């Protein structure tokens, strides 16, 4: 809430691509980079930059999300699973 007036409410309707993260592995790097290992093992782990991990703070069990424009992000599991349905 912002002051005494409620902010406008929005509903998500966009399509994204996403993979559930099994583990975030920092131990191979000393500069903040990490490997994201996915629950679906048919997808190889990907390396994300230290700036990406600093901005998104990924955790095991969350989702690696890719938008149509190529931008990638992270979503905590609860927020993602409440907002998106597999199509």
HUKA-V753470 format. One record per backbone hydrogen bond with DSSP energy under -1.0 kcal/mol. CO is the residue of the C=O (numbers start at 1). NH is the residue of the N-H. If there is no record, write none. Layout:
co = (CO:CO)
nh = (NH:NH)
This chain:
co = (17:19:20:21:23:25:26:34:35:36:37:37:39:40:46:48:49:50:51:52:53:59:62:63:64:65:66:67:71:73:75:76:77:78:79:80)
nh = (66:64:39:61:37:35:29:48:25:46:22:23:41:43:36:34:53:54:55:56:57:62:21:75:19:73:17:70:67:65:63:80:81:82:83:84)
